[in-house]
Amino acid sequence: MKKENKLFEYRVGSSLPFGVTKVKGGVQFAVYLPKGKNCFLKLYKKGRKTPNSVIALTEKFKVGDVYFVTVCKSELLKDDRSIAQILTEDYEYMYEADGKEFIDPYADYVTGREHWGKRNSQAKQMRGGICIHDFDWKKDSPLRIPYSEMVLYQLHVRGYTKHSSSKVAHKGTFRGLMEKIPYLKDLGINGVLLLPVYEFCEITQERKEEWAAEKEPGKEDEEQKDKINYWGYGTRDTFYFAPKAAYSSNVTEPSVEFKEMVQAFHENGIEVLLDIYFSPGTNLFLMIDCLRSWVLNYHIDGFRINQEVMPSLTVASDPILSGVKILASYWDMDMLHNARVCVEKNALGEYNEGFMNDVRQFLKSDEGMVESVVHYFSRNYEDHSVINFIAHVNGFTLMDLVSYDVKHNQENGEMNQDGTEYNYSWNCGVEGKTRKRSILERRMVQIRNAFLMLLTSQGTPMILAGDELGNTQFGNNNAYCQDNAVTWINWTMTKTASEIHDFVKKIIQFRRTFSVLHQEHPVRMMDTRSCGMPDLSIHGTQAWRPDYYNYSRMLGMLYYGEYGGDGQDRSVYIIYNMYWEAKSFDLPNLPKGREWRVMIDSYDNTFNALYLKKKKMRASKSPKKAKKKDLQRKTVVPPRSIVIFVEDNA
């Protein structure tokens, strides 16, 4: 195949990276073609069916199995624009190997998928776009927020603002998300984890299943139907380097809009992390190059990866990714240390589903959970952190967790056979919607309990977008194919939504005020500062006597103020009564001249903002010398509720 080329000159390229990059005097194209014998780079004028220029990739362009071609302007091309401008504004490109045309897997822009959820009648014209811009990042630099200071928020770019109640101008896009930055900042969020934003194919084709009966004799082949892959995991024809055009309000420059979004988040003190799911069999070097590209070109602060495909050792030891937050299901720290990988404290995070499962069971009053939740509430590590959540993309929302006993996935078209059977949920007495006030009040208490458990635990809390508004998926625990009101966040500020939102905002502020609740180093449950008290002590209904018996559903946790960030923090005592009746609890003694004050009561929705103010505690004697009467104080905690006391001057 040969086409005369008069508009461009081209020469042998000189260096990596893969993809399309601007180099001195031109634009370089680099591609890995290990098996192709007859290979071509084809440049198309936008909208044209036939290529404008075809460049044969001969041996002179080849280093190993990589072809490097630098495209320059020809003297015959009368255009005042630079070659980078011309290619960006007027051209698309494809590669061909042995008669088969394909899109560059390193393309940072893919044309033909600009419209969400519509099967493109011009699918054959899907091509690699050229997007070479000198983006002005101004003074943008990595925020490097410590895990201990972070409150993470998981969201879907499209679903977050697509609902009409979002009141944004650019619904379902990166720019629409930018419009919600003031809301996130006001709530107290300083890190967002975005579900897949790379160029995936959201239209999948599935065979219509015959769930009810076997196929009748003589019946035609099972009907083919389109289905939406709303989340974006595990789709075909995925281009991991390209921001998704359908998520951009400017579909011709999605990478520019994405950069503007990241820049806006950073200007407001919010980090941006991406959830990247690599399909099994993805080339290892492509995966590393992909993560590097998002960091270097888009200033991304971190990733959640699927380590069954992306090896932990590889990503943890990569020098470009050093200091970047990497979330994975587990980390074998011994292996990393043995491999002499230098791990930064605020780099690796464990995406902690164990917290979710056990805390859900404790929340609904299952027996035998006290010792387990003590472990999860206090869990942190010296060399990496943990990411705690009670709800995330896969499973019930928090509102559904307290409203449904079983999943209701009929809308997914799989006869309710998809999604996990183990939700560890409790509907509080009625399945789904109800008008019963007693049930609604019980659910609200449970929601407050859940947020308190999450936001007073060590490690990094992660909130599922919409949970702070009481968002529901109507009992669907696997809404991967729902692009509608089931998954779109409803921003209507009902009384319930306002009440939950205001409570969450206050608890985030409470967490930040008391550094003992988000310590940078692991708690030891020992008196490591010789101050007469351990950093964390565990109690039952009787002070200093933890109750780990199988029947127990009562727990007290005392974080001693001397272990705060500056050693001048106030102590915090958290009582969890997950029993269905009120229980009397002892209050551990405090030093002379100090008292416990109730700051938060989930049962009565009490929040005393007065105690958020930083107070200078008066000097006092060791707690062992407190007056005897102080040792006998008790409090009654309502059923299935949490009460939080803070230390104050008497």
TAKALIN-V43521 format. One record per residue. N is the residue number from 0. RES is the residue in three letters. PHI is phi in whole degrees, 0 to 359 (* if undefined). PSI is psi as a letter, one per 20 degrees, with the letter a starting at -180 (none if undefined). BURIAL is I if it has 24 or more other ideal C-beta (glycine too) atoms within 12 Angstrom, else O. Layout:
n = (N | N)
res = (RES | RES)
phi = (PHI | PHI)
psi = (PSI | PSI)
burial = (BURIAL | BURIAL)
//
This chain:
n = (0 | 1 | 2 | 3 | 4 | 5 | 6 | 7 | 8 | 9 | 10 | 11 | 12 | 13 | 14 | 15 | 16 | 17 | 18 | 19 | 20 | 21 | 22 | 23 | 24 | 25 | 26 | 27 | 28 | 29 | 30 | 31 | 32 | 33 | 34 | 35 | 36 | 37 | 38 | 39 | 40 | 41 | 42 | 43 | 44 | 45 | 46 | 47 | 48 | 49 | 50 | 51 | 52 | 53 | 54 | 55 | 56 | 57 | 58 | 59 | 60 | 61 | 62 | 63 | 64 | 65 | 66 | 67 | 68 | 69 | 70 | 71 | 72 | 73 | 74 | 75 | 76 | 77 | 78 | 79 | 80 | 81 | 82 | 83 | 84 | 85 | 86 | 87 | 88 | 89 | 90 | 91 | 92 | 93 | 94 | 95 | 96 | 97 | 98 | 99 | 100 | 101 | 102 | 103 | 104 | 105 | 106 | 107 | 108 | 109 | 110 | 111 | 112 | 113 | 114 | 115 | 116 | 117 | 118 | 119 | 120 | 121 | 122 | 123 | 124 | 125 | 126 | 127 | 128 | 129 | 130 | 131 | 132 | 133 | 134 | 135 | 136 | 137 | 138 | 139 | 140 | 141 | 142 | 143 | 144 | 145 | 146 | 147 | 148 | 149 | 150 | 151 | 152 | 153 | 154 | 155 | 156 | 157 | 158 | 159 | 160 | 161 | 162 | 163 | 164 | 165 | 166 | 167 | 168 | 169 | 170 | 171 | 172 | 173 | 174 | 175 | 176 | 177 | 178 | 179 | 180 | 181 | 182 | 183 | 184 | 185 | 186 | 187 | 188 | 189 | 190 | 191 | 192 | 193 | 194 | 195 | 196 | 197 | 198 | 199 | 200 | 201 | 202 | 203 | 204 | 205 | 206 | 207 | 208 | 209 | 210 | 211 | 212 | 213 | 214 | 215 | 216 | 217 | 218 | 219 | 220 | 221 | 222 | 223 | 224 | 225 | 226 | 227 | 228 | 229 | 230 | 231 | 232 | 233 | 234 | 235 | 236 | 237 | 238 | 239 | 240 | 241 | 242 | 243 | 244 | 245 | 246 | 247 | 248 | 249 | 250 | 251 | 252 | 253 | 254 | 255 | 256 | 257 | 258 | 259 | 260 | 261 | 262 | 263 | 264 | 265 | 266 | 267 | 268 | 269 | 270 | 271 | 272 | 273 | 274 | 275 | 276 | 277 | 278 | 279 | 280 | 281 | 282 | 283 | 284 | 285 | 286 | 287 | 288 | 289 | 290 | 291 | 292 | 293 | 294 | 295 | 296 | 297 | 298 | 299 | 300 | 301 | 302 | 303 | 304 | 305 | 306 | 307 | 308 | 309 | 310 | 311 | 312 | 313 | 314 | 315 | 316 | 317 | 318 | 319 | 320 | 321 | 322 | 323 | 324 | 325 | 326 | 327 | 328 | 329 | 330 | 331 | 332 | 333 | 334 | 335 | 336 | 337 | 338 | 339 | 340 | 341 | 342 | 343 | 344 | 345 | 346 | 347 | 348 | 349 | 350 | 351 | 352 | 353 | 354 | 355 | 356 | 357 | 358 | 359 | 360 | 361 | 362 | 363 | 364 | 365 | 366 | 367 | 368 | 369 | 370 | 371 | 372 | 373 | 374 | 375 | 376 | 377 | 378 | 379 | 380 | 381 | 382 | 383 | 384 | 385 | 386 | 387 | 388 | 389 | 390 | 391 | 392 | 393 | 394 | 395 | 396 | 397 | 398 | 399 | 400 | 401 | 402 | 403 | 404 | 405 | 406 | 407 | 408 | 409 | 410 | 411 | 412 | 413 | 414 | 415 | 416 | 417 | 418 | 419 | 420 | 421 | 422 | 423 | 424 | 425 | 426 | 427 | 428 | 429 | 430 | 431 | 432 | 433 | 434 | 435 | 436 | 437 | 438 | 439 | 440 | 441 | 442 | 443 | 444 | 445 | 446 | 447 | 448 | 449 | 450 | 451 | 452 | 453 | 454 | 455 | 456 | 457 | 458 | 459 | 460 | 461 | 462 | 463 | 464 | 465 | 466 | 467 | 468 | 469 | 470 | 471 | 472 | 473 | 474 | 475 | 476 | 477 | 478 | 479 | 480 | 481 | 482 | 483 | 484 | 485 | 486 | 487 | 488 | 489 | 490 | 491 | 492 | 493 | 494 | 495 | 496 | 497 | 498 | 499 | 500 | 501 | 502 | 503 | 504 | 505 | 506 | 507 | 508 | 509 | 510 | 511 | 512 | 513 | 514 | 515 | 516 | 517 | 518 | 519 | 520 | 521 | 522 | 523 | 524 | 525 | 526 | 527 | 528 | 529 | 530 | 531 | 532 | 533 | 534 | 535 | 536 | 537 | 538 | 539 | 540 | 541 | 542 | 543 | 544 | 545 | 546 | 547 | 548 | 549 | 550 | 551 | 552 | 553 | 554 | 555 | 556 | 557 | 558 | 559 | 560 | 561 | 562 | 563 | 564 | 565 | 566 | 567 | 568 | 569 | 570 | 571 | 572 | 573 | 574 | 575 | 576 | 577 | 578 | 579 | 580 | 581 | 582 | 583 | 584 | 585 | 586 | 587 | 588 | 589 | 590 | 591 | 592 | 593 | 594 | 595 | 596 | 597 | 598 | 599 | 600 | 601 | 602 | 603 | 604 | 605 | 606 | 607 | 608 | 609 | 610 | 611 | 612 | 613 | 614 | 615 | 616 | 617 | 618 | 619 | 620 | 621 | 622 | 623 | 624 | 625 | 626 | 627 | 628 | 629 | 630 | 631 | 632 | 633 | 634 | 635 | 636 | 637 | 638 | 639 | 640 | 641 | 642 | 643 | 644 | 645 | 646 | 647 | 648 | 649)
res = (MET | LYS | LYS | GLU | ASN | LYS | LEU | PHE | GLU | TYR | ARG | VAL | GLY | SER | SER | LEU | PRO | PHE | GLY | VAL | THR | LYS | VAL | LYS | GLY | GLY | VAL | GLN | PHE | ALA | VAL | TYR | LEU | PRO | LYS | GLY | LYS | ASN | CYS | PHE | LEU | LYS | LEU | TYR | LYS | LYS | GLY | ARG | LYS | THR | PRO | ASN | SER | VAL | ILE | ALA | LEU | THR | GLU | LYS | PHE | LYS | VAL | GLY | ASP | VAL | TYR | PHE | VAL | THR | VAL | CYS | LYS | SER | GLU | LEU | LEU | LYS | ASP | ASP | ARG | SER | ILE | ALA | GLN | ILE | LEU | THR | GLU | ASP | TYR | GLU | TYR | MET | TYR | GLU | ALA | ASP | GLY | LYS | GLU | PHE | ILE | ASP | PRO | TYR | ALA | ASP | TYR | VAL | THR | GLY | ARG | GLU | HIS | TRP | GLY | LYS | ARG | ASN | SER | GLN | ALA | LYS | GLN | MET | ARG | GLY | GLY | ILE | CYS | ILE | HIS | ASP | PHE | ASP | TRP | LYS | LYS | ASP | SER | PRO | LEU | ARG | ILE | PRO | TYR | SER | GLU | MET | VAL | LEU | TYR | GLN | LEU | HIS | VAL | ARG | GLY | TYR | THR | LYS | HIS | SER | SER | SER | LYS | VAL | ALA | HIS | LYS | GLY | THR | PHE | ARG | GLY | LEU | MET | GLU | LYS | ILE | PRO | TYR | LEU | LYS | ASP | LEU | GLY | ILE | ASN | GLY | VAL | LEU | LEU | LEU | PRO | VAL | TYR | GLU | PHE | CYS | GLU | ILE | THR | GLN | GLU | ARG | LYS | GLU | GLU | TRP | ALA | ALA | GLU | LYS | GLU | PRO | GLY | LYS | GLU | ASP | GLU | GLU | GLN | LYS | ASP | LYS | ILE | ASN | TYR | TRP | GLY | TYR | GLY | THR | ARG | ASP | THR | PHE | TYR | PHE | ALA | PRO | LYS | ALA | ALA | TYR | SER | SER | ASN | VAL | THR | GLU | PRO | SER | VAL | GLU | PHE | LYS | GLU | MET | VAL | GLN | ALA | PHE | HIS | GLU | ASN | GLY | ILE | GLU | VAL | LEU | LEU | ASP | ILE | TYR | PHE | SER | PRO | GLY | THR | ASN | LEU | PHE | LEU | MET | ILE | ASP | CYS | LEU | ARG | SER | TRP | VAL | LEU | ASN | TYR | HIS | ILE | ASP | GLY | PHE | ARG | ILE | ASN | GLN | GLU | VAL | MET | PRO | SER | LEU | THR | VAL | ALA | SER | ASP | PRO | ILE | LEU | SER | GLY | VAL | LYS | ILE | LEU | ALA | SER | TYR | TRP | ASP | MET | ASP | MET | LEU | HIS | ASN | ALA | ARG | VAL | CYS | VAL | GLU | LYS | ASN | ALA | LEU | GLY | GLU | TYR | ASN | GLU | GLY | PHE | MET | ASN | ASP | VAL | ARG | GLN | PHE | LEU | LYS | SER | ASP | GLU | GLY | MET | VAL | GLU | SER | VAL | VAL | HIS | TYR | PHE | SER | ARG | ASN | TYR | GLU | ASP | HIS | SER | VAL | ILE | ASN | PHE | ILE | ALA | HIS | VAL | ASN | GLY | PHE | THR | LEU | MET | ASP | LEU | VAL | SER | TYR | ASP | VAL | LYS | HIS | ASN | GLN | GLU | ASN | GLY | GLU | MET | ASN | GLN | ASP | GLY | THR | GLU | TYR | ASN | TYR | SER | TRP | ASN | CYS | GLY | VAL | GLU | GLY | LYS | THR | ARG | LYS | ARG | SER | ILE | LEU | GLU | ARG | ARG | MET | VAL | GLN | ILE | ARG | ASN | ALA | PHE | LEU | MET | LEU | LEU | THR | SER | GLN | GLY | THR | PRO | MET | ILE | LEU | ALA | GLY | ASP | GLU | LEU | GLY | ASN | THR | GLN | PHE | GLY | ASN | ASN | ASN | ALA | TYR | CYS | GLN | ASP | ASN | ALA | VAL | THR | TRP | ILE | ASN | TRP | THR | MET | THR | LYS | THR | ALA | SER | GLU | ILE | HIS | ASP | PHE | VAL | LYS | LYS | ILE | ILE | GLN | PHE | ARG | ARG | THR | PHE | SER | VAL | LEU | HIS | GLN | GLU | HIS | PRO | VAL | ARG | MET | MET | ASP | THR | ARG | SER | CYS | GLY | MET | PRO | ASP | LEU | SER | ILE | HIS | GLY | THR | GLN | ALA | TRP | ARG | PRO | ASP | TYR | TYR | ASN | TYR | SER | ARG | MET | LEU | GLY | MET | LEU | TYR | TYR | GLY | GLU | TYR | GLY | GLY | ASP | GLY | GLN | ASP | ARG | SER | VAL | TYR | ILE | ILE | TYR | ASN | MET | TYR | TRP | GLU | ALA | LYS | SER | PHE | ASP | LEU | PRO | ASN | LEU | PRO | LYS | GLY | ARG | GLU | TRP | ARG | VAL | MET | ILE | ASP | SER | TYR | ASP | ASN | THR | PHE | ASN | ALA | LEU | TYR | LEU | LYS | LYS | LYS | LYS | MET | ARG | ALA | SER | LYS | SER | PRO | LYS | LYS | ALA | LYS | LYS | LYS | ASP | LEU | GLN | ARG | LYS | THR | VAL | VAL | PRO | PRO | ARG | SER | ILE | VAL | ILE | PHE | VAL | GLU | ASP | ASN | ALA)
phi = (* | 212 | 226 | 297 | 239 | 249 | 277 | 232 | 254 | 209 | 219 | 292 | 285 | 236 | 200 | 289 | 268 | 289 | 87 | 243 | 221 | 277 | 233 | 299 | 83 | 179 | 233 | 261 | 246 | 228 | 214 | 263 | 228 | 287 | 241 | 291 | 259 | 244 | 240 | 218 | 257 | 242 | 255 | 250 | 292 | 304 | 87 | 269 | 273 | 248 | 291 | 277 | 218 | 233 | 248 | 287 | 270 | 266 | 300 | 291 | 269 | 257 | 232 | 65 | 249 | 247 | 257 | 242 | 229 | 254 | 263 | 234 | 283 | 272 | 297 | 282 | 272 | 274 | 207 | 285 | 284 | 288 | 299 | 296 | 294 | 300 | 294 | 295 | 274 | 242 | 232 | 233 | 215 | 217 | 248 | 227 | 226 | 52 | 87 | 251 | 269 | 207 | 274 | 301 | 296 | 264 | 299 | 261 | 200 | 235 | 271 | 100 | 234 | 288 | 249 | 296 | 72 | 247 | 291 | 286 | 292 | 253 | 302 | 292 | 263 | 295 | 218 | 283 | 271 | 249 | 225 | 245 | 234 | 267 | 282 | 271 | 280 | 55 | 256 | 297 | 211 | 303 | 282 | 53 | 290 | 299 | 306 | 293 | 259 | 265 | 240 | 267 | 220 | 266 | 213 | 254 | 303 | 291 | 291 | 293 | 234 | 288 | 297 | 300 | 286 | 291 | 61 | 256 | 281 | 239 | 294 | 74 | 230 | 300 | 290 | 297 | 294 | 300 | 293 | 265 | 301 | 303 | 296 | 297 | 296 | 295 | 293 | 113 | 279 | 230 | 199 | 243 | 250 | 269 | 298 | 319 | 241 | 277 | 282 | 252 | 268 | 279 | 261 | 245 | 244 | 239 | 278 | 293 | 280 | 262 | 281 | 279 | 208 | 289 | 297 | 287 | 301 | 83 | 289 | 293 | 308 | 302 | 295 | 269 | 216 | 274 | 218 | 273 | 263 | 293 | 289 | 101 | 273 | 62 | 263 | 279 | 49 | 265 | 239 | 287 | 269 | 253 | 300 | 289 | 298 | 291 | 266 | 249 | 286 | 248 | 291 | 274 | 220 | 297 | 293 | 292 | 296 | 296 | 297 | 298 | 295 | 299 | 299 | 294 | 299 | 297 | 298 | 258 | 74 | 241 | 279 | 239 | 244 | 244 | 267 | 242 | 254 | 275 | 292 | 306 | 93 | 296 | 302 | 300 | 291 | 297 | 297 | 295 | 300 | 298 | 298 | 299 | 299 | 295 | 286 | 284 | 266 | 238 | 59 | 290 | 268 | 180 | 216 | 253 | 239 | 262 | 284 | 290 | 249 | 262 | 299 | 301 | 298 | 296 | 287 | 288 | 261 | 288 | 292 | 293 | 271 | 299 | 89 | 282 | 289 | 235 | 257 | 213 | 295 | 200 | 227 | 271 | 293 | 298 | 297 | 295 | 293 | 295 | 276 | 61 | 277 | 277 | 258 | 281 | 304 | 259 | 255 | 266 | 227 | 265 | 282 | 260 | 289 | 299 | 302 | 302 | 293 | 285 | 291 | 300 | 292 | 296 | 300 | 265 | 74 | 293 | 280 | 71 | 252 | 298 | 297 | 294 | 288 | 302 | 300 | 285 | 294 | 256 | 283 | 197 | 226 | 286 | 252 | 200 | 247 | 235 | 254 | 260 | 204 | 253 | 219 | 217 | 306 | 260 | 131 | 292 | 290 | 295 | 297 | 290 | 298 | 255 | 237 | 224 | 272 | 226 | 287 | 225 | 255 | 303 | 296 | 284 | 80 | 237 | 56 | 63 | 264 | 265 | 83 | 290 | 272 | 253 | 259 | 51 | 249 | 213 | 277 | 67 | 124 | 220 | 280 | 78 | 297 | 203 | 251 | 293 | 297 | 297 | 291 | 297 | 294 | 297 | 297 | 295 | 297 | 295 | 295 | 296 | 302 | 298 | 295 | 293 | 300 | 290 | 272 | 251 | 269 | 293 | 90 | 248 | 281 | 234 | 259 | 282 | 307 | 96 | 297 | 284 | 244 | 72 | 296 | 237 | 250 | 59 | 87 | 278 | 255 | 210 | 277 | 293 | 247 | 257 | 247 | 194 | 298 | 295 | 252 | 287 | 288 | 269 | 269 | 298 | 275 | 290 | 300 | 296 | 300 | 297 | 295 | 293 | 303 | 297 | 295 | 297 | 300 | 293 | 291 | 297 | 296 | 299 | 301 | 291 | 290 | 253 | 292 | 295 | 274 | 216 | 286 | 287 | 252 | 298 | 283 | 254 | 59 | 219 | 273 | 281 | 250 | 52 | 254 | 93 | 218 | 287 | 297 | 222 | 235 | 250 | 225 | 247 | 294 | 260 | 299 | 68 | 233 | 298 | 245 | 258 | 296 | 301 | 281 | 288 | 226 | 241 | 206 | 235 | 230 | 252 | 264 | 276 | 299 | 298 | 263 | 291 | 304 | 251 | 75 | 241 | 286 | 263 | 289 | 230 | 241 | 249 | 249 | 250 | 245 | 266 | 280 | 275 | 229 | 296 | 225 | 267 | 237 | 289 | 256 | 301 | 291 | 243 | 302 | 304 | 89 | 233 | 225 | 273 | 236 | 286 | 257 | 225 | 225 | 290 | 290 | 264 | 57 | 270 | 214 | 263 | 295 | 303 | 276 | 286 | 292 | 292 | 240 | 272 | 279 | 291 | 299 | 210 | 278 | 301 | 301 | 293 | 256 | 293 | 296 | 299 | 295 | 293 | 284 | 258 | 289 | 228 | 216 | 258 | 255 | 300 | 295 | 43 | 209 | 233 | 238 | 242 | 255 | 237 | 285 | 213 | 294 | 290)
psi = (p | p | p | p | o | i | h | q | q | q | r | p | r | h | r | r | r | r | b | p | q | p | r | p | j | b | p | p | p | p | q | o | n | h | i | p | g | o | q | q | p | p | p | p | p | p | i | q | h | q | q | h | q | p | o | p | n | r | h | i | j | p | o | c | k | p | p | p | p | p | p | r | q | q | h | i | n | n | p | i | q | r | h | g | g | g | h | g | h | i | q | r | q | r | q | p | o | l | i | p | q | q | q | p | i | j | p | j | p | p | q | i | k | h | o | p | j | p | o | o | i | l | h | i | j | p | r | p | q | p | n | o | q | n | p | o | i | c | k | p | r | p | h | l | p | q | h | i | i | q | o | q | o | p | r | p | g | g | h | h | j | h | q | h | i | h | k | q | h | m | p | k | r | h | h | h | h | h | i | j | g | h | g | g | g | h | h | j | p | j | p | p | o | p | r | p | j | r | n | r | o | i | o | q | p | q | p | o | q | n | h | h | r | q | p | q | p | i | q | r | q | p | q | q | q | q | q | p | n | g | g | j | q | k | r | r | l | p | o | i | i | p | q | p | h | i | j | p | h | n | i | i | l | h | h | g | h | g | g | h | g | g | g | g | g | h | h | j | k | p | q | o | q | q | o | o | o | p | q | p | i | p | p | g | h | g | g | g | h | g | g | g | g | h | g | h | h | j | k | q | i | r | q | p | q | o | i | i | g | o | p | g | h | g | h | h | i | p | h | h | j | p | i | p | p | o | p | r | h | r | p | n | h | g | g | g | h | h | j | k | p | o | p | q | g | k | g | p | q | o | o | n | h | h | g | g | g | h | h | g | h | g | h | j | k | q | r | k | i | g | h | g | h | g | g | h | h | j | p | r | r | h | i | r | r | q | o | q | q | h | q | a | h | o | a | q | r | h | g | h | h | j | i | p | h | r | q | m | k | h | i | i | k | k | k | k | i | r | q | q | i | n | i | l | r | p | j | j | h | p | o | b | q | q | i | o | h | h | g | g | h | g | g | h | g | h | g | g | g | g | h | g | g | g | i | j | q | r | a | o | q | p | p | p | p | i | h | i | j | k | p | q | j | k | j | o | j | l | l | h | j | o | m | a | i | g | i | p | p | o | j | p | m | r | g | g | g | g | g | g | g | h | g | g | g | g | h | g | g | g | g | h | h | o | i | i | i | m | q | h | q | q | q | i | k | r | m | i | j | l | j | i | q | r | h | p | q | p | r | b | h | p | q | j | n | q | n | j | q | h | i | q | k | q | p | p | o | o | o | p | h | i | j | r | g | j | j | j | r | q | q | p | p | p | p | o | n | j | q | j | q | q | q | p | p | q | p | q | q | r | q | p | j | q | q | p | p | p | h | p | o | h | g | j | l | p | o | n | i | h | j | h | p | p | q | o | p | q | q | r | r | q | h | i | j | q | q | h | h | h | i | j | q | r | q | p | p | r | q | m | r | p | p | p | q | q | p | q | p | none)
burial = (O | O | O | O | I | O | I | I | O | I | O | I | I | O | O | O | I | I | I | I | I | I | I | O | O | I | I | I | I | I | I | I | I | O | O | I | O | O | I | I | I | I | I | I | O | I | O | O | O | O | I | I | I | I | I | I | I | O | O | O | I | O | O | O | O | I | I | I | I | I | I | I | I | O | O | O | O | O | O | O | O | O | I | I | O | I | I | I | O | I | I | I | I | I | I | I | I | O | O | O | I | I | I | I | I | I | I | I | I | I | I | I | I | I | O | I | I | O | O | I | O | O | O | O | I | I | I | I | I | I | I | I | I | O | O | O | O | O | O | I | O | I | I | I | I | I | I | I | I | I | I | I | I | I | I | I | I | I | I | I | I | I | I | O | O | I | O | I | O | I | I | I | I | I | I | I | I | I | I | I | I | O | I | I | O | O | I | I | I | I | I | I | I | I | I | I | I | I | I | I | I | I | I | I | O | O | O | O | O | O | O | O | O | O | O | O | O | O | O | O | O | O | O | O | O | O | I | I | I | I | I | I | I | O | I | O | I | I | I | I | I | I | I | I | I | I | I | I | I | I | I | O | I | I | I | I | I | I | I | I | I | I | I | I | I | I | O | I | O | I | I | I | I | I | I | I | I | I | I | O | O | I | O | O | I | I | I | I | I | I | I | I | I | I | I | O | I | I | I | I | I | I | I | I | I | I | I | O | I | I | I | I | I | I | I | I | I | I | O | O | I | O | I | I | I | I | I | I | O | I | I | O | I | O | O | I | O | O | O | O | I | O | I | I | O | I | I | I | I | I | I | I | I | I | I | I | I | I | I | I | I | I | I | I | I | I | O | O | I | I | O | I | I | I | I | I | I | I | I | I | I | O | I | I | I | I | I | I | I | I | I | I | I | I | I | I | I | I | I | I | I | I | I | I | I | I | I | I | I | O | I | I | I | O | O | O | O | I | I | O | O | O | I | I | I | I | I | I | O | O | O | I | O | O | O | O | O | O | O | I | I | I | I | I | I | I | I | I | I | I | I | I | I | I | I | I | I | I | I | I | I | I | I | I | I | I | I | I | I | I | I | I | I | I | I | I | I | I | I | I | I | I | I | O | O | I | I | I | I | I | I | O | O | O | O | I | I | O | I | I | I | I | I | I | I | I | I | I | I | I | I | I | I | I | I | I | I | I | I | I | I | I | I | O | I | O | O | O | O | O | O | O | I | I | I | I | I | I | I | I | I | O | I | O | O | I | I | O | O | O | O | I | I | I | I | I | I | I | I | I | I | I | I | I | O | O | O | O | I | I | I | I | I | I | I | I | I | I | I | O | O | O | I | O | I | I | I | I | I | I | I | O | O | I | I | I | I | I | I | I | I | I | I | O | I | I | I | O | O | O | I | I | O | O | O | O | I | O | O | I | O | O | I | O | O | I | O | O | O | I | O | O | O | O | I | O | I | I | I | I | I | I | I | I | I | I | I | I | O | O)
//
